[in-house]
Amino acid sequence: MLDFDELRELAADVRVFVDVAEDKAEALRAVIAAYDVVLAIFPSGEDMGLHVIKGKEILDKIAKSRTHAIYSHTAIAVPDLEHAEVLKHLTVPVEQRIAA
């Protein structure tokens, strides 16, 4: 079960990390590379929207096996789903983007 307050706190930590970095794009890439699962969170009406940036395979495996696997995770706040999808596309390794 996802804890939305935890995701908001993680996203706030990422925001601070990126804001203080000299190269913000590199800082964002470093965050995404450092975690097994990265979720984009964004406002969605009265609720929070979620989009998996990285680690969908891990989450699918956990859901299918109904076990509690250990994995590292973080969240990145974005303004909307479109930005989440673009971020996912831009952070996929080049080889996978070419194959798609």
N, C-alpha and C positions, 0 to 999 in steps of 0.2 A: 504494500500500500504506500502510495506517495504522500509525503508530508509537504503540503504546499508552503507552509511557513519555512521549512528547511530549504526548499527550492528558492524561495525569495531571498533568504540569507546567503545562500551560495551565489546567486546571481549578483547580489550586492558586493560580495567579496571579489567576484570576477570584474565587476565594473570598476572598483577601486584599483585593482591590479592593472587593468588596461589603461585607466585614466592617468596613472603615474608613470606609465612606460613611455620611453622616448619614441619607440616605434610601436604604435598601437596595433597595427596589423600583425606584426610579428608576435606581440604579446597575446593576441587573440588566438593565433595559430598554436602558440605554445600551450595555452590552456586546453585547447581541443585535443592536442596530441597527448597531453599528460593524463587524460582520463579515459576509462573504458567506455563510459556512457556520458554523453553530453546532451542535455535537454535545452531547447529554447522555450522560454516562457514569455507569454504576451497577454495583454488584456483581451478578453473575449466577452463582450457584454458585461454581465455581472460577475463572471467567473474568470478563471485563468485558462488560457489555451496552452497546450503543450505540443511540441514537435520534436521528434528525435533527430538530432544533428549527427550523432555518432553512437553506435552501439545497438542498433535495432536487432541485429542477430543475437546479441546477448540477451536482450529483453524477451525476444521471441522464444529462445531456449528456456529461459526461466518460466515463462508463461506455460509452455508446453509440458515441462517436467514438473511443474508445481513445487519446485524446491526453492530454497533460499540460497542462491549462489552469492559469493562475495565478489563485488566489483566496485571500482571507484566511479564516482559520478559527480557531476556538477551541473549548474544551470547558467544560461546566459539570457539576460533580458533583452528582448527585441520589441519593436513597436507593434508588429503584426505578423500573421502567418506568412505573408509574402516575403518579409525580411528573413524569417526563419528558413524558408525554402532556399532562398538565395545563399544564405550563410552555409547551409548544408552543401549546396552545389559547389561553392567556392572552396570548401575545405576538404572535399573528396580528393584523394590522390589523383594526379594528372592521368595516370594510366587508366583509372576507372572512368574518368570523364571522357577520355577519347573513345573507350569501348562503348559508352552509352550513346 
